Amino acid sequence: MAGDTNSAILCFDFDGTLVDKPSDPYEIARLEEFITHMQMRGAAWGINTGRTLHHTLDGLKEHGFRLTPDFIVARECEIYQLNQYSRWVDLSDWNRRCAADHKRFYKAHSKFFKRLAKHIDTEVRGARFISDETEPAGIYTNDYAIMSRLCAWIDAQKAEWPELGYQRNDVWLRFNHEGYNKGTALLEVRRVTGVGADYTFAAGDNFNDLPMLQPHIAHGIACPANAVPEISAHVAGIGGYVAGAPATVGMISAIEHYFYPDGL
């Protein structure tokens, strides 16, 4: 895909947006019919997810997809494409820069993470700070309200820590460098493929999708009926498409709305 000039980009969050459990094989096949038709018109499609690359590929198999995405954004920031040998490789030098900036980020913010861990231990019940090889810095909470309060506390620290970013999905949160998220990753895909915002479609259902659900990134913006209320309100507020159905069926209707108003 790198270096190609595509007519459009279709970019989907995975869990809760492109798929939900259990998947209906007919719905997946119908979605793939629309995506295939878009590909025949020169479009590229991809997944923008908090999952790792391999977890995403496992998810595609689990939900019965026959189509392979043109690109995958994994962990909300790593961008991959298939090469001529059907191996997933970096789309550009983005992943190298991303890894280097995050290595520096976690080291530079060690004092903040210690402050956060102490705050959770002494002031917050029902929350846990996570730090291991897989997740250098993150949070899990017992419920939605606890996470919302913690996010408000984190936001209040940003004046002191301007590079501090995070990606929230319901009761899970991972910290990241402010410059890397689903929105900046999609901008990089657009840069490499030569597609402008006018011909970019983005869909998501949760807080970590918000950076790509912005008019300067995609003019076709959508969310499924099962999106969290804050995302539904945001999409509606900018004139995007709030589907009347959840997940897969909602994405089919969103594609119809933006690309096939007169039918396939």
N, C-alpha and C positions, 0 to 999 in steps of 0.2 A: 504493500500500500504506500510506503514512503515514496515521495516524489511524484505520485500520481495527482492528477487534477480530477477530483470527484465532483459530481453534481450536487451532492447533499451528504450530510452526516446525520445518522440516527443514533443517538446515544441513550442507553437505558441503564438505570440502576437495576440490580438483579433481584435480590430477595424483597418481596413485597410489591415490586413494580412489574418487572418482566414475568415473574413467576410467583406462585404461592403454593402452599401445600394443602391438599394434594393437587397436582397438576392434572388437567383434563387433556388427554392426547389430541382430541379434536381441536381444542382451543389453541394448543401449541402449533398444530399443523396449519390452522387458519392464520395465525400470526406469521408463521414462516412463509406462507403464500404471499402475504403483503411485503415482507422483507425481501423475498426473492424478486418480486416485481420491481421493487425499488432498486435492487442491485442491477437488474437488467437496464435500468435507466441511468446507471453510473453511480449510484449512491454507495456509501460505505456505512456499515453498521457496527456498533460495538457496545460493550458492557463496561460500566463505570461503577465499581463496587468496593466495599470495604473488605471483601474476601481476598485471600491470596490468589495468585495466578492458578495454582494447582487446585485449590478449593473451588475456584470458579469453573474450571474445566470439569471437575467432578460433578458440580451442580448442573451443568449443561447436559451431561449424560444422564444424571438422575431424573431430570425433568423431560427427557426424551427428545432433545433437540437434535435435528439432523444437520442443520446449518451451523457453520463455524463462523464466529464473529471476525470481522476484518481487523479489529483491534480490541484489546482488553486493558482497561485501567484497573490495576489491582491495588488493594490497600489505600484507595483514594488518591494515589499519586504515581504509582509505577506504570509506565506505558509499554505495552508489548504488541507486536504484530507477528504474523506467520511469515517465515522466509520461504525461499523457493524449495527448501528441503522439508517443509511442513514442521519446522521447529519454531517455537515462540522465542523471539529475540527482541531486544530494545528497539523502539521505534526511531529514536534519535539518541543524542547524548544526554537526554533529559534524566534518565535513571541514574547515570553516573553523578550528575550534579545533585540530584535529589538525595542520593545516599551520602554524599560528602557533606551537604548542608545539614542533614539530619544528625550525622555523627557529631558535628560541631554544636548543633542545637541542644541535643541531650546533655552534652558536657557543660555547655554554658548555662543551662537552666537547672543544674543539680540543686542549687540553693532553693529555687522555687519549689521543686518537687519535694524536698525535705519539709518545707513550710506547709505544703499541701498535705503531705502524709500526717504531719503533726495536727493540722486542723481537723482532718478526718478522725484521727484517733481520739481527740479531746472534745470535739464539738459536734460531730456528726454520727448518728447511729444509723446502721443499715447501709453503710458504704465501705468499700474496700479499695485501697490504692494498689495498683498492679504494676510490678516491675520485674520482668524476666527477659530471657533471650528473645522470645517471640514478641513480647510487647514491652518495650523499654519503659514506657510510662503511660498508664491508663487508669480508669476508674470503673468499678462496677457498683451499682446500687440496687437495693431491694425493690425500689419502686420509682415510678416516673417523677413524682413530686420531689423526692430527695435529690435526684439528678438535676432537676431544674434549679433547685436552690444552690447546689454546688456549682452549676454553670454560672449563676449570677455572682457567686463569690469569685470564681476564676476571672470573669469579665472585669471585675473591679481591680484585679491585679495587672491588667494589660498595660496600663500607663507606665508601670515600672518595667514590664517585660514586653516590648513592642513586637518581638518575633514570636510570641506565644500564640499558638493556634491549637485548635482541637477539633475533632470530628465526633459528633454525638449521634448515636443510633439508639433511641429509646433509653434503656438503662445502662448502656455501654458507652464508653468514651475513650478515645485514644488521643494523645497529644502529638502535635506535629509542628513543623516550621510553618509560620503563617503564609509563606509563599507557595505552599504545595497543598492542593486540595482537588476535589473533583472539577472545580471550575477552571483552575489554572492548567490542569492536565488536559481538559477538553480544548482549551485555547491552544495548547501545544499540538494536539491532533489537528486542529483547524489550520495551524501555521504550516505543518508539514504537508497536508493534503491540499492546501490552497482553497479551502471553503470558508466563506464569510458567514457572519451571524445570520444573514437573511435566509441561508439554506441549511441551517443547523437546527436539529430537533433534539431536545433533552427532556427526560422524564425521570421523576423520582418520587419517593414517598416519605422520606424522613429527613431529620435535621442535617445529616451529613451530605444530603443532596442539594442543599440550599445554594452553595457556591456556584453550581452549574445551572441553576434555575434562575438565571439573570438575563435580562434583555440584551445586554452587550455581548453575551456569550451565545445565546440561542434565541432566535425569534419565534421558534415553535417550542413552547414550553407546556408541559402537561404533568398531571399527577393522577394516580388511580383513586377510586372512591375510598380506599382503605388508608389513604395518606393520613399522617397525623394532622390534627386540626390546624396547627401553625403553618404547615406546608400548603394545605388546601387554601387557607386564607391568603397566603402569599401569592400563589399561582392565580387565584381569582382576582386579586388586587392589581396584578400587572397585565390582566387581560389574557391570561393563558387558559388552557383547557383543563377543567376539572371533570374527569370522567365520571359517568354515572354507575360504572361497574368496577369491581376491584381487579387488581393485578393484570393478568394476561388479556382478559376481555376488555378491560379499560384501555390497555395499550392499543388493541386493535381499533377501538373507536377513536382514539387519539390520532392514529395514523390516518384513518379515514377522514377525520376532521381537517387535518392539515394538508394531506396529499391527494385524497380521493373523495372530494365532496360530492362527486357525481357517481361514485361507485368504482370498483376495481375494473 
